[in-house]
């Protein structure tokens, strides 16, 4: 039985819209992230020499797995939102975090002085959807537990979720580095690639 609390005023576009908006946004990242990191790295190394850019480069396999894992989190949050008429703390937290990370994309692009993966859909899909959905929840009288508290939870959950999906993606897709290949008869353990971190 759906736990909608007798609140039919919250349409599916609000709750399942989270998954739809995420899919559009991350389709852009899926198509551009790995290639952009490779091509932009020389310029970024010159402008920001203190950043370990070699640790931020990701394979297409890593990007694909990480995005898929994040999709599972977003789908679960959207499902809980639909089942509870938008009342789910998980849905509300992910909604706020999703909208906030759209602003992060804009800041990243400003720092890079150009395109960064996700910056096209951030201002036209991510942020408008998040603002609209939150307003619809408030207009429907859905308890939000305080905008500030939910917002803080969203900001706190975002890096944790990103760290988890990238860490697991690294474990699932890690490959040998060329310099780590051993000669025949060499029994030393292989070195593994560094952990890649990138905002999805």
C-alpha positions, 0 to 999 in steps of 0.5 A: 500500500502506498504511503502517500499520506492522503496527499494526491496534490504531489504529482509523479512528475515531482518525485519520479522527475528526480530520476528523469532529470538525473538521467538527462544530466548524467547522459551528458556526463557519460558522453563527455567526462572521460574524454574531457578529463584527458583533453583538459588535463594539460591546461588544468595542470598549468593553471592549478599545479598543486592539484594531483590531476593524474589521480582525477583521470578516469576511464570510460568504464569507471565513469559508466560504472560510477554513473550506474551506481549513482543511478541506483541511489537516485532511483531509490530516492525517487521511488521513496518519494513517490511512495510517500507523496514526497514526504520521504526524508531520503527523497528530500535530501537527494532532491536538495543535494541534486539541485546544489550539485548543479550549482557546483557544476557552474562553479567548476566551469567558471574556475575552468573558464570553459566547458566542464562535463554536466555544465550544459544541463545543470542550469537548464535541467538540474537547477530548474527541476530542483527548485520547481519540485521543492516549491511544489512540495511546499505548495502541497503542504508536504512537511519538509523538516525545515529547509535549512536542516534538509539542505544541510543533510543534502550537502553532507550526503552529496560527498559521501554518495560520490565517494562511495560510488567512485570508490566502488567503481574503482574497485570494479574497474581498476586495471594495471598501470603500464609501469606496473606490468611485471616481467616474466618470473617477477613475482612482485605484486601489481600496483593498482591504479589510484582512486579517481574522484569526480563530481557526478 
